[in-house]
Amino acid sequence: MVKLPTMRKRVCGKASWSVEAAHAFLESAQSGSDPRYAAWVLIFVMGLRKGEVLSLQREDIDMDAGE
């Protein structure tokens, strides 16, 4: 009874990063003191989307529980 939206097709020529490429990027961001390093880690490791990372507020993060 419910019609689900169709998945968007990938744009030709655009592919996901390899593990090695993502690792090299994160190392470069960390060593270069990129102020967005924590956001990149959340995007790569946790699979968060840019909008989810950008909308995080300080009260959303519990440092004691690691959440």
N, CA and C atoms as an extended XYZ file, in Angstrom:
201
Properties=species:S:1:pos:R:3:atomname:S:1:resname:S:1:resid:I:1 pbc="F F F"
N         0.805       -1.194        0.000 N   MET     1
C         0.000        0.000        0.000 CA  MET     1
C         0.853        1.265        0.000 C   MET     1
N         2.107        1.130        0.403 N   VAL     2
C         2.986        2.280        0.476 CA  VAL     2
C         3.966        2.231       -0.686 C   VAL     2
N         4.129        3.357       -1.350 N   LYS     3
C         5.087        3.423       -2.444 CA  LYS     3
C         6.352        4.101       -1.938 C   LYS     3
N         7.471        3.372       -1.968 N   LEU     4
C         8.741        3.907       -1.513 CA  LEU     4
C         9.422        4.662       -2.644 C   LEU     4
N        10.139        5.725       -2.309 N   PRO     5
C        10.862        6.452       -3.357 CA  PRO     5
C        11.970        5.575       -3.923 C   PRO     5
N        12.282        5.769       -5.182 N   THR     6
C        13.348        5.000       -5.805 CA  THR     6
C        14.697        5.568       -5.377 C   THR     6
N        15.684        4.715       -5.376 N   MET     7
C        17.029        5.137       -5.009 CA  MET     7
C        17.626        5.951       -6.149 C   MET     7
N        18.370        6.993       -5.782 N   ARG     8
C        19.066        7.772       -6.799 CA  ARG     8
C        20.215        6.954       -7.349 C   ARG     8
N        20.428        7.050       -8.632 N   LYS     9
C        21.553        6.356       -9.247 CA  LYS     9
C        22.819        7.153       -9.004 C   LYS     9
N        23.931        6.442       -8.873 N   ARG    10
C        25.230        7.109       -8.718 CA  ARG    10
C        25.578        7.842      -10.005 C   ARG    10
N        26.168        8.985       -9.832 N   VAL    11
C        26.642        9.738      -10.981 CA  VAL    11
C        27.847        9.004      -11.545 C   VAL    11
N        27.871        8.837      -12.852 N   CYS    12
C        28.980        8.121      -13.484 CA  CYS    12
C        30.312        8.765      -13.136 C   CYS    12
N        31.288        7.945      -12.827 N   GLY    13
C        32.618        8.441      -12.526 CA  GLY    13
C        32.837        8.755      -11.058 C   GLY    13
N        31.790        8.796      -10.267 N   LYS    14
C        31.945        9.068       -8.836 CA  LYS    14
C        31.834        7.743       -8.085 C   LYS    14
N        32.853        7.443       -7.325 N   ALA    15
C        32.880        6.193       -6.575 CA  ALA    15
C        33.247        6.488       -5.126 C   ALA    15
N        32.976        5.524       -4.277 N   SER    16
C        33.358        5.663       -2.868 CA  SER    16
C        34.870        5.596       -2.739 C   SER    16
N        35.378        6.162       -1.665 N   TRP    17
C        36.816        6.122       -1.413 CA  TRP    17
C        37.208        4.727       -0.943 C   TRP    17
N        38.410        4.336       -1.256 N   SER    18
C        38.936        3.090       -0.723 CA  SER    18
C        39.309        3.318        0.749 C   SER    18
N        39.499        2.237        1.467 N   VAL    19
C        39.897        2.338        2.874 CA  VAL    19
C        41.234        3.064        2.983 C   VAL    19
N        42.143        2.748        2.077 N   GLU    20
C        43.466        3.371        2.101 CA  GLU    20
C        43.370        4.876        1.851 C   GLU    20
N        42.526        5.281        0.894 N   ALA    21
C        42.382        6.702        0.585 CA  ALA    21
C        41.757        7.455        1.762 C   ALA    21
N        40.740        6.850        2.394 N   ALA    22
C        40.107        7.491        3.547 CA  ALA    22
C        41.094        7.607        4.707 C   ALA    22
N        41.891        6.572        4.927 N   HIS    23
C        42.888        6.586        5.997 CA  HIS    23
C        43.926        7.675        5.742 C   HIS    23
N        44.393        7.779        4.504 N   ALA    24
C        45.378        8.807        4.163 CA  ALA    24
C        44.790       10.207        4.354 C   ALA    24
N        43.534       10.375        3.988 N   PHE    25
C        42.877       11.670        4.156 CA  PHE    25
C        42.790       12.047        5.628 C   PHE    25
N        42.361       11.096        6.476 N   LEU    26
C        42.234       11.389        7.905 CA  LEU    26
C        43.590       11.672        8.548 C   LEU    26
N        44.618       10.937        8.143 N   GLU    27
C        45.957       11.217        8.671 CA  GLU    27
C        46.417       12.618        8.280 C   GLU    27
N        46.147       12.988        7.037 N   SER    28
C        46.534       14.319        6.564 CA  SER    28
C        45.775       15.413        7.319 C   SER    28
N        44.482       15.197        7.532 N   ALA    29
C        43.677       16.185        8.252 CA  ALA    29
C        44.145       16.325        9.695 C   ALA    29
N        44.510       15.202       10.316 N   GLN    30
C        44.966       15.249       11.709 CA  GLN    30
C        46.326       15.931       11.816 C   GLN    30
N        47.252       15.570       10.957 N   SER    31
C        48.595       16.150       11.045 CA  SER    31
C        48.606       17.618       10.631 C   SER    31
N        47.651       18.013        9.801 N   GLY    32
C        47.560       19.412        9.378 CA  GLY    32
C        46.727       20.254       10.314 C   GLY    32
N        46.312       19.690       11.434 N   SER    33
C        45.491       20.383       12.435 CA  SER    33
C        44.227       20.978       11.827 C   SER    33
N        43.570       20.197       10.968 N   ASP    34
C        42.318       20.636       10.351 CA  ASP    34
C        41.262       20.792       11.443 C   ASP    34
N        40.629       21.963       11.563 N   PRO    35
C        39.622       22.152       12.607 CA  PRO    35
C        38.380       21.277       12.409 C   PRO    35
N        38.229       20.713       11.234 N   ARG    36
C        37.084       19.838       10.955 CA  ARG    36
C        37.438       18.357       11.098 C   ARG    36
N        38.598       18.059       11.678 N   TYR    37
C        39.045       16.666       11.795 CA  TYR    37
C        37.995       15.789       12.488 C   TYR    37
N        37.435       16.244       13.593 N   ALA    38
C        36.423       15.441       14.313 CA  ALA    38
C        35.211       15.173       13.429 C   ALA    38
N        34.826       16.161       12.634 N   ALA    39
C        33.685       15.967       11.725 CA  ALA    39
C        34.014       14.917       10.664 C   ALA    39
N        35.247       14.962       10.132 N   TRP    40
C        35.636       13.964        9.122 CA  TRP    40
C        35.611       12.564        9.720 C   TRP    40
N        36.072       12.430       10.959 N   VAL    41
C        36.064       11.111       11.603 CA  VAL    41
C        34.636       10.602       11.742 C   VAL    41
N        33.723       11.460       12.175 N   LEU    42
C        32.321       11.044       12.309 CA  LEU    42
C        31.733       10.630       10.969 C   LEU    42
N        32.086       11.362        9.926 N   ILE    43
C        31.565       11.037        8.598 CA  ILE    43
C        32.100        9.691        8.125 C   ILE    43
N        33.414        9.474        8.252 N   PHE    44
C        34.015        8.236        7.756 CA  PHE    44
C        33.741        7.037        8.647 C   PHE    44
N        33.943        7.196        9.946 N   VAL    45
C        33.881        6.056       10.851 CA  VAL    45
C        32.445        5.704       11.245 C   VAL    45
N        31.665        6.717       11.587 N   MET    46
C        30.303        6.465       12.046 CA  MET    46
C        29.277        6.446       10.909 C   MET    46
N        29.681        6.913        9.743 N   GLY    47
C        28.766        6.907        8.608 CA  GLY    47
C        27.739        8.023        8.653 C   GLY    47
N        28.014        9.060        9.445 N   LEU    48
C        27.080       10.179        9.511 CA  LEU    48
C        27.143       10.987        8.227 C   LEU    48
N        26.028       11.590        7.888 N   ARG    49
C        25.993       12.478        6.725 CA  ARG    49
C        26.437       13.865        7.162 C   ARG    49
N        26.828       14.677        6.169 N   LYS    50
C        27.310       16.027        6.490 CA  LYS    50
C        26.285       16.805        7.308 C   LYS    50
N        25.022       16.745        6.926 N   GLY    51
C        23.979       17.468        7.639 CA  GLY    51
C        23.840       17.021        9.079 C   GLY    51
N        24.008       15.734        9.321 N   GLU    52
C        23.922       15.219       10.694 CA  GLU    52
C        25.081       15.728       11.539 C   GLU    52
N        26.264       15.752       10.961 N   VAL    53
C        27.435       16.235       11.697 CA  VAL    53
C        27.316       17.729       11.969 C   VAL    53
N        26.902       18.474       10.966 N   LEU    54
C        26.827       19.924       11.113 CA  LEU    54
C        25.741       20.368       12.086 C   LEU    54
N        24.731       19.526       12.299 N   SER    55
C        23.640       19.917       13.195 CA  SER    55
C        23.883       19.493       14.642 C   SER    55
N        24.988       18.801       14.927 N   LEU    56
C        25.277       18.398       16.308 CA  LEU    56
C        25.489       19.618       17.194 C   LEU    56
N        24.921       19.562       18.370 N   GLN    57
C        25.086       20.610       19.374 CA  GLN    57
C        25.899       20.033       20.532 C   GLN    57
N        26.505       20.884       21.310 N   ARG    58
C        27.314       20.432       22.447 CA  ARG    58
C        26.489       19.562       23.402 C   ARG    58
N        25.235       19.905       23.610 N   GLU    59
C        24.395       19.116       24.539 CA  GLU    59
C        24.019       17.750       23.971 C   GLU    59
N        24.242       17.521       22.666 N   ASP    60
C        23.974       16.226       22.055 CA  ASP    60
C        25.086       15.212       22.336 C   ASP    60
N        26.223       15.686       22.834 N   ILE    61
C        27.405       14.830       23.016 CA  ILE    61
C        27.637       14.623       24.510 C   ILE    61
N        27.726       13.350       24.896 N   ASP    62
C        28.011       12.993       26.279 CA  ASP    62
C        29.433       12.435       26.338 C   ASP    62
N        30.385       13.289       26.716 N   MET    63
C        31.792       12.896       26.731 CA  MET    63
C        32.069       11.810       27.772 C   MET    63
N        31.377       11.845       28.908 N   ASP    64
C        31.611       10.841       29.955 CA  ASP    64
C        31.205        9.448       29.497 C   ASP    64
N        30.081        9.357       28.777 N   ALA    65
C        29.592        8.050       28.305 CA  ALA    65
C        30.190        7.695       26.948 C   ALA    65
N        30.843        8.647       26.294 N   GLY    66
C        31.419        8.382       24.977 CA  GLY    66
C        30.363        8.282       23.896 C   GLY    66
N        29.294        9.039       24.055 N   GLU    67
C        28.175        8.981       23.090 CA  GLU    67
C        27.930       10.353       22.501 C   GLU    67
